[in-house]
Amino acid sequence: MLLSDLFEGGDKAGKVKKAQAMVDSGVTMIALLALSDNGAPGYDHELAAKLQAMGIPSFACTPDLFPELMAAAIKGDDLQAFASRVRADG
């Protein structure tokens, strides 16, 4: 899991390459985005899209939903379906 707003600076291509190597080695990765004080995610959309293309989802999550998100990730559940269900539940 990566806790980040994805605005790391430095060599973005190198970060993408390292993330791909981790995925290729069998690591399950999730980018858990930082939330602002008002609860809105602020993140590097371009990097999130590159990670998504590699199968690494990027989510913003409140502390209340964090355990459920991590449980779903550990079980290998479809995290897109998890996100859709959470949005639908409001």
N, C-alpha and C positions, 0 to 999 in steps of 0.2 A: 504494500500500500504506500502511496505517496501522498503526504499531507502537504498541500501547496496551493498557491494561486496560479502556478505555472509561469509566473514572471520571475524566473530564476536569474536571468541575465547570462552572460557568457556564451558558450558555444551551444546553441540550440540543436544543431545537427548532431553534435556529439552526444547530447542527452537523448535524442531520439534513437541514435544508434545503440546506446547502452540499454535503453528500455527494450529495444527489439531483441538484443542479446539475452536479456533477462527472460523475456517471454519465450524465446526459442529454447531456453534451458528449462522451461517448465514452471517458472514463477508466475503466479497469478497476481496481476497488478490492478490496482484501482487508484485513480487520481481523485483524492478527496479534497475538493476545492475549499478554499478559505471563504468565510462569510464575513461581510461587513457588519458593523455595529447594528445596522437596520435589517440584517438577515439576508441581504442580497449577495449572490456570488459575484465576485469580480475576478476574472481570470483571463489568461491568454487563449483566446478562441482558436487561433491558428494552431498552437501546440496541442490543444485539446482535440482538435480535428485529426491531427497526425496520430495521436495516441489512439483515438477511436478507430482509425483505419487499421491499426495493429491489433485491435481487439481489447484495448485498454480503455474501459469506460471512465468518464470524468463525471463526478457527482458533487453537488453541494448537499450537505445533510445537517440537520439540527442534531444537537446532542441526544435528544429523545429517540431519534431514529437510527443513530449510529450503531447500537448493538444489533438491531434487526438487519441493517445493511451488511454489516460484517458477517453475520451468520449466513445470510444469503450468499455472499461471496465465497465463504469457506465451503459451503455445501455445493458450490458450483451452479447455483440457480441462475436463471436468466435475469441479469441485473436491469436490462431494459424493461422487462415485464415488471420487476420490482418497482422501478421508478414510475411506470404507468399506473400501477396499483396504488402507490402512495399518493400520486397526484389525484387519482379518482376518489380516494378516501378523504381527500382534503385535509 
